[in-house]
């Protein structure tokens, strides 16, 4: 699995927000920093299938890795 569809992404976000008690506060500064990182490129994600679901991690390392 290399990417999440919009439906799967919404499901992941719903689970994460629910685990945090139903609300996640994000400042504008954090949001903009995540949208426009200082090095000029967005961070990718590694999505792995596990025996019971999926694991999503922020990809680090070389550019273009997802």
N, C-alpha and C positions, 0 to 999 in steps of 0.2 A: 504494500500500500504506500504510494508515494505522496498522496494528497488527500485532503478531506473534502467531500462535496459540501455544498452549502447546508444541506440537511444534516449531515454528520457534524459539521462545525457547530451548528446551532445546538445540537444534542450535547456535544462536549461542553459548550459554554453553559448550558442549563445545569448540567451536573456540577461543574465547578462552582457556579454561583450558589447553587443549593447547598453544597458542602461548606460554603462560607457563611451560611445562615440566611441566604436569600438576598443579600446585598453585597456588592463589591464597589467600594469607592476608589476612583482613579482620578488623580489630579490632571488638569490640563497639561502641566509640565511633563508628567510621566507619559501621558498619551502621545504628545508631540514627540518626545524623545524616542518612543517606540516606533512611531510612524516615520520619523526622519532621523535615523541614527547619525552621529557625528562623522562617521567614515563614509557617508554617502551611499551606503547600500543597506538594504533591509536584511534582517536576520531571517534565515530560513528555519524550517522545522524538520526534525527527523520523526517519522511516523513508522512505528514498528507494530506488527501484529504479535500478540502474545497468545498463550494458550487460553486465556480467559477474556481477551478484549484487545485494546490497543495501548501503546505507550507513546506519548507525544513529548518531545524534548526540543529545547532551543538548540539549533545546530551551531556549533562553534568550529572554527578552523578556517579552511580555505574557502574563498568566495565561490559561490555557485553550488555549494554542497547543500542538498536537501534530503 
